Amino acid sequence: MIANYFLSPDLGGVTTDRKMTNCKKILIGSLILFFLVSACSDENESGEHQAVIEVNGHALTLAEFNEFFEAVRTSYSKGRTNDGAGLREARIQFLLQLLEEMIILRRAEELGLHVSAEELEKAVQNIQKDYSEGSFQEMFIKQAISFKTWKTRVERHLLIEKVVFQELLEQVSVTPEEIKAYFDKHQEQWVHGEQRRVYHILLPNKKLAMGILKRLKKGEDFATLARLYSIAPESKQSGDMGYVERGQLPKSLETPVFALSKGKVSRVIKTPYGYHIFRVVEKRKASKPSVDDWIDKIREIIKKEKMEAAYGPWLARLRTRYNITVNKEII
């Protein structure tokens, strides 16, 4: 589904810009999904060597599917694989995700697109710089993947970005009239009270929370620790909750959060949900901006909506171009 591709991305743990003009916003569900086979399989068609997906002769075997799924099982289907039905549903959804990616990669071949060594190295460096010393390797251990495999996934992801950008984003235009109409229809979104841009770590017990707080005070990176240890939904976005307005949080959390200075980390705060640690990275005063203040943001929102509308028909057209076989029964 197109929605999977327009979420705030996490390339193994990257905090990204919220503008759609940053291509990292495009086609990044979870990077963990992007290790596909690019060569035709000629192995024995039995057992785990059977092809689960074939797109124009490019095959993904059951053995390869199982290997990839196990590597992403926790992050892709968190809380849904404790029973047979939940596990089956997660595997089917993962299979369909891989099918879409394989189709798009075949389109990359047709367009003659590729990722240069320089582009790949730059992307790796951009990701790596968001990690504190030692935590980069810790991420591989947690996800049970090698650096080589992870780098291949980054390369696949970049190539898929290129296809989507060339096929969809470059064809999308937004008129001044559309921007003004969107602003008039959603004016209440642009009016806000006092706000804080907040990063959040939620932990299941006090001992772990105090240990994380101690590490933060020693200078470890908040975003990295959020990705590795937080059980909050926004952990995949490095703990980024976005902007929080007064009245949106329970008073037990709002009071300490809005009392924090920019860049400061809170104490450990206990609630029925667990043990919380917050960091405020930006403050906003209450405001009622004009359309001029939001032109770029609205333009990107409209682009995203148009791309989402165009994605389904575009993918459907691609499917008709290729000889595709999917064997859901064997997974």
TAQUI-V548372 format. One record per pair of residues at least 12 apart in sequence whose ideal C-beta (glycine too) atoms are under 10 Angstrom apart, sorted by the first residue. I is the first residue (numbers start at 0). J is the second residue. If there is no record, write none. Layout:
# TAQUI-V548372
<<I:J> <I:J>>
This chain:
# TAQUI-V548372
<<0:28> <0:92> <0:95> <0:96> <0:99> <0:307> <0:310> <0:311> <0:314> <1:26> <1:99> <1:163> <1:167> <1:303> <1:306> <1:307> <1:308> <1:309> <1:310> <1:311> <1:313> <1:314> <2:28> <2:307> <2:310> <3:26> <3:27> <3:28> <3:29> <3:32> <3:92> <3:95> <3:96> <3:99> <4:24> <4:25> <4:26> <4:27> <4:28> <4:96> <4:99> <4:100> <4:103> <4:159> <4:160> <4:163> <4:306> <4:307> <4:310> <5:19> <5:24> <5:25> <5:26> <5:27> <5:28> <5:163> <5:303> <5:304> <5:306> <5:307> <5:310> <6:24> <6:26> <6:27> <6:28> <6:29> <6:235> <6:236> <7:23> <7:24> <7:27> <7:233> <7:235> <7:236> <7:237> <7:239> <7:241> <8:21> <8:22> <8:23> <8:24> <8:25> <8:26> <8:27> <8:28> <8:29> <8:30> <8:156> <8:160> <8:235> <8:236> <9:23> <9:27> <9:28> <9:29> <9:30> <9:31> <9:74> <9:126> <9:226> <9:234> <9:235> <9:236> <9:237> <10:23> <10:27> <10:29> <10:30> <10:31> <10:33> <10:122> <10:123> <10:125> <10:126> <10:129> <10:149> <10:152> <10:153> <10:156> <10:157> <11:29> <11:30> <11:31> <11:123> <11:126> <11:127> <11:129> <11:130> <11:135> <11:138> <11:139> <11:142> <11:144> <11:149> <11:150> <11:152> <11:153> <11:156> <11:226> <12:30> <12:126> <12:127> <12:129> <12:130> <12:134> <12:135> <12:138> <12:141> <12:142> <12:220> <12:222> <12:223> <12:225> <12:226> <12:227> <12:234> <12:235> <12:236> <12:237> <13:27> <13:30> <13:122> <13:125> <13:126> <13:127> <13:128> <13:129> <13:130> <13:222> <13:226> <13:236> <13:237> <14:129> <14:198> <14:222> <14:223> <14:225> <14:226> <14:236> <14:237> <14:238> <14:239> <15:27> <15:125> <15:129> <15:236> <15:237> <15:239> <17:239> <17:241> <17:296> <17:299> <18:295> <18:296> <18:298> <18:299> <18:300> <18:302> <18:303> <19:168> <19:171> <19:295> <19:296> <19:298> <19:299> <19:300> <19:301> <19:302> <19:303> <19:306> <20:168> <20:295> <20:298> <20:299> <20:302> <21:299> <22:157> <22:160> <22:161> <22:163> <22:164> <22:168> <23:122> <23:125> <23:126> <23:156> <23:157> <23:160> <24:160> <24:299> <24:303> <25:159> <25:160> <25:161> <25:162> <25:163> <25:164> <25:167> <25:168> <25:302> <25:303> <25:306> <26:99> <26:100> <26:103> <26:156> <26:157> <26:158> <26:159> <26:160> <26:161> <26:162> <26:163> <26:164> <26:167> <26:168> <26:306> <26:310> <27:156> <27:159> <27:160> <28:75> <28:96> <28:100> <28:156> <28:235> <29:71> <29:74> <29:75> <29:96> <29:156> <29:235> <30:71> <30:74> <30:126> <30:149> <30:152> <30:153> <30:155> <30:156> <31:67> <31:70> <31:71> <31:72> <31:73> <31:74> <31:75> <31:93> <31:142> <31:144> <31:149> <31:152> <31:156> <32:67> <32:68> <32:70> <32:71> <32:74> <32:75> <32:93> <32:96> <32:97> <32:99> <32:100> <32:152> <32:155> <32:156> <33:67> <33:71> <33:96> <33:97> <33:100> <33:104> <33:149> <33:151> <33:152> <33:153> <33:154> <33:155> <33:156> <33:157> <33:158> <33:159> <34:59> <34:63> <34:66> <34:67> <34:70> <34:71> <34:97> <34:100> <34:144> <34:148> <34:149> <34:151> <34:152> <34:154> <34:155> <34:156> <35:52> <35:54> <35:57> <35:59> <35:63> <35:67> <35:97> <35:98> <35:100> <35:101> <35:103> <35:104> <35:151> <35:152> <35:155> <35:159> <36:50> <36:52> <36:54> <36:57> <36:58> <36:59> <36:60> <36:63> <36:64> <36:67> <36:97> <36:101> <36:104> <37:57> <37:101> <37:104> <37:105> <37:107> <37:108> <37:151> <37:155> <37:158> <38:56> <38:57> <38:58> <39:53> <39:55> <39:56> <39:57> <39:58> <40:53> <40:56> <40:57> <40:58> <40:59> <40:60> <40:62> <40:63> <41:56> <41:58> <42:58> <42:60> <42:62> <42:63> <43:60> <44:58> <44:60> <45:61> <46:60> <46:61> <46:62> <46:329> <47:60> <47:61> <47:62> <47:63> <47:64> <47:65> <47:66> <47:329> <48:60> <48:61> <48:62> <48:63> <49:61> <49:62> <49:64> <49:326> <49:329> <49:330> <50:63> <50:64> <50:324> <50:325> <50:326> <50:329> <51:63> <51:64> <51:65> <51:90> <51:94> <51:97> <51:98> <51:324> <51:325> <51:326> <51:327> <51:328> <51:329> <51:330> <52:64> <52:94> <52:95> <52:97> <52:98> <52:100> <52:101> <52:102> <52:323> <52:324> <52:325> <52:326> <52:327> <52:330> <53:98> <53:101> <53:321> <53:322> <53:323> <53:324> <53:325> <53:326> <54:97> <54:98> <54:100> <54:101> <54:102> <54:103> <54:104> <54:105> <54:317> <54:318> <54:321> <54:322> <54:323> <54:324> <54:325> <55:101> <55:102> <55:105> <55:108> <55:109> <55:320> <55:321> <55:322> <55:323> <56:105> <56:321> <56:322> <57:101> <57:102> <57:104> <57:105> <57:108> <57:321> <58:101> <58:324> <59:94> <59:97> <59:98> <59:100> <59:101> <59:325> <60:329> <61:326> <61:329> <61:330> <63:97> <64:90> <64:93> <64:94> <64:97> <64:326> <64:329> <64:330> <65:90> <65:330> <66:148> <67:93> <67:97> <67:144> <67:148> <67:152> <68:80> <68:86> <68:89> <68:90> <68:93> <68:94> <68:97> <68:330> <69:143> <70:142> <70:143> <70:144> <70:148> <70:149> <70:152> <71:89> <71:93> <71:96> <71:142> <71:143> <71:144> <72:86> <72:89> <72:90> <72:93> <72:143> <73:141> <73:142> <73:143> <74:141> <74:142> <74:234> <74:235> <75:89> <75:90> <75:92> <75:93> <75:96> <76:88> <76:89> <76:90> <76:92> <76:93> <77:89> <77:230> <77:232> <77:234> <77:235> <79:92> <87:327> <87:330> <90:327> <90:330> <91:327> <91:330> <93:330> <94:325> <94:326> <94:327> <94:330> <95:325> <95:327> <97:325> <98:314> <98:318> <98:323> <98:325> <98:327> <99:159> <99:310> <99:314> <99:317> <99:318> <100:155> <100:156> <100:158> <100:159> <101:321> <101:323> <102:162> <102:314> <102:317> <102:318> <102:320> <102:321> <102:323> <103:155> <103:158> <103:159> <103:160> <103:161> <103:162> <103:163> <103:166> <103:313> <103:314> <103:317> <104:155> <104:158> <104:159> <104:162> <105:162> <105:317> <105:320> <105:321> <105:323> <106:158> <106:159> <106:162> <106:163> <106:165> <106:166> <106:313> <106:314> <106:316> <106:317> <106:320> <106:321> <107:155> <107:158> <107:159> <107:161> <107:162> <107:165> <107:166> <108:158> <108:162> <109:162> <109:317> <109:320> <109:321> <110:161> <110:162> <110:165> <110:166> <112:157> <112:158> <112:159> <112:160> <112:161> <112:162> <112:164> <112:165> <113:154> <113:157> <113:158> <113:161> <114:153> <114:154> <114:155> <114:156> <114:157> <114:158> <114:159> <114:160> <114:161> <115:157> <116:154> <118:153> <118:154> <118:157> <118:158> <118:161> <119:150> <119:151> <119:153> <119:154> <119:157> <119:158> <120:150> <120:153> <121:157> <122:150> <122:153> <122:154> <122:156> <122:157> <122:160> <123:146> <123:149> <123:150> <123:153> <123:154> <125:153> <126:138> <126:149> <126:150> <126:153> <129:220> <129:222> <129:223> <129:226> <129:237> <130:220> <130:222> <130:223> <130:226> <130:227> <131:214> <131:218> <131:219> <131:220> <131:221> <131:222> <131:223> <131:224> <132:219> <132:220> <133:219> <133:223> <134:219> <134:220> <134:222> <134:223> <134:224> <134:226> <134:227> <135:223> <137:223> <137:226> <137:227> <138:223> <138:226> <138:227> <141:226> <141:227> <141:228> <162:317> <163:306> <163:310> <163:313> <164:306> <166:306> <166:309> <166:310> <166:313> <166:314> <166:316> <166:317> <167:302> <167:305> <167:306> <167:307> <167:309> <167:310> <167:313> <168:302> <168:303> <168:305> <168:306> <168:309> <170:305> <170:306> <170:309> <170:313> <171:301> <171:302> <171:303> <171:304> <171:305> <171:306> <171:308> <171:309> <172:298> <172:301> <172:302> <172:305> <173:294> <173:297> <173:298> <173:299> <173:300> <173:301> <173:302> <173:304> <173:305> <174:298> <174:301> <175:290> <175:294> <175:298> <177:297> <177:298> <177:301> <177:304> <177:305> <178:290> <178:293> <178:294> <178:295> <178:296> <178:297> <178:298> <178:300> <178:301> <179:290> <179:294> <179:297> <180:297> <180:301> <181:290> <181:293> <181:296> <181:297> <181:298> <181:300> <181:301> <181:304> <182:288> <182:289> <182:290> <182:291> <182:292> <182:293> <182:294> <182:296> <182:297> <183:290> <185:293> <185:297> <185:300> <186:287> <186:288> <186:290> <186:293> <188:293> <188:296> <188:297> <188:300> <189:286> <189:287> <189:288> <189:289> <189:290> <189:292> <189:293> <189:296> <189:297> <190:285> <190:286> <190:287> <190:288> <191:242> <191:244> <191:245> <191:283> <191:284> <191:285> <191:286> <191:287> <191:288> <192:244> <192:245> <192:246> <192:247> <192:283> <192:284> <192:285> <192:286> <193:243> <193:244> <193:245> <193:246> <193:257> <193:282> <193:283> <193:284> <193:285> <193:286> <194:241> <194:242> <194:243> <194:244> <194:245> <194:247> <194:257> <194:281> <194:282> <194:283> <194:284> <194:285> <194:286> <195:240> <195:241> <195:242> <195:243> <195:244> <195:245> <195:248> <195:253> <195:256> <195:257> <195:259> <195:261> <195:277> <195:278> <195:279> <195:280> <195:281> <195:282> <195:283> <196:239> <196:240> <196:241> <196:242> <196:243> <196:261> <196:278> <196:279> <196:280> <196:281> <196:282> <196:283> <197:233> <197:238> <197:239> <197:240> <197:241> <197:242> <197:243> <197:248> <197:252> <197:256> <197:257> <197:259> <197:265> <197:277> <197:278> <197:279> <197:280> <197:281> <198:221> <198:222> <198:224> <198:225> <198:229> <198:233> <198:236> <198:237> <198:238> <198:239> <198:240> <198:241> <198:264> <198:276> <198:277> <198:278> <198:279> <198:280> <199:221> <199:225> <199:229> <199:231> <199:232> <199:233> <199:234> <199:236> <199:237> <199:238> <199:239> <199:240> <199:243> <199:252> <199:256> <199:265> <199:275> <199:276> <199:277> <199:278> <200:212> <200:215> <200:221> <200:222> <200:224> <200:225> <200:226> <200:227> <200:228> <200:229> <200:230> <200:231> <200:233> <200:234> <200:238> <200:264> <200:265> <200:267> <200:273> <200:274> <200:275> <200:276> <200:277> <200:278> <201:225> <201:228> <201:229> <201:230> <201:231> <201:232> <201:233> <201:234> <201:238> <201:268> <201:270> <201:272> <201:273> <201:274> <201:275> <201:276> <201:277> <202:224> <202:228> <202:229> <202:230> <202:231> <202:267> <202:273> <202:274> <202:275> <202:276> <203:228> <203:229> <203:230> <203:272> <203:273> <203:274> <204:273> <204:274> <205:267> <205:269> <205:273> <205:274> <206:274> <207:228> <207:267> <207:273> <207:274> <208:228> <208:266> <208:267> <208:268> <208:269> <208:273> <208:274> <208:275> <208:276> <209:266> <209:267> <209:274> <209:276> <210:228> <211:224> <211:225> <211:227> <211:228> <211:229> <211:267> <211:274> <211:276> <212:224> <212:264> <212:265> <212:266> <212:267> <212:274> <212:276> <214:228> <215:264> <215:265> <215:276> <215:278> <216:264> <220:237> <221:237> <221:238> <221:239> <221:264> <221:276> <221:277> <221:278> <221:280> <222:234> <222:236> <222:237> <222:238> <222:239> <222:278> <222:280> <223:237> <223:238> <224:237> <224:238> <224:276> <225:237> <225:238> <225:239> <225:276> <225:278> <226:238> <228:276> <229:273> <229:275> <229:276> <230:272> <230:273> <231:272> <231:273> <231:275> <238:276> <238:277> <238:278> <239:278> <239:280> <240:256> <240:277> <242:281> <242:282> <242:283> <243:256> <243:257> <243:277> <243:279> <244:257> <244:283> <244:285> <245:257> <245:285> <248:277> <249:270> <249:271> <249:272> <251:268> <251:269> <251:270> <251:271> <251:275> <252:265> <252:268> <252:270> <252:272> <252:275> <252:277> <254:268> <255:268> <255:275> <255:277> <256:268> <256:275> <256:277> <256:278> <256:279> <257:279> <257:282> <258:279> <259:277> <259:278> <259:279> <259:280> <259:282> <260:279> <260:282> <261:278> <261:279> <261:280> <261:281> <261:282> <262:278> <262:279> <262:280> <262:281> <263:277> <263:278> <263:279> <263:280> <264:276> <264:277> <264:278> <264:279> <265:277> <265:278> <265:279>>
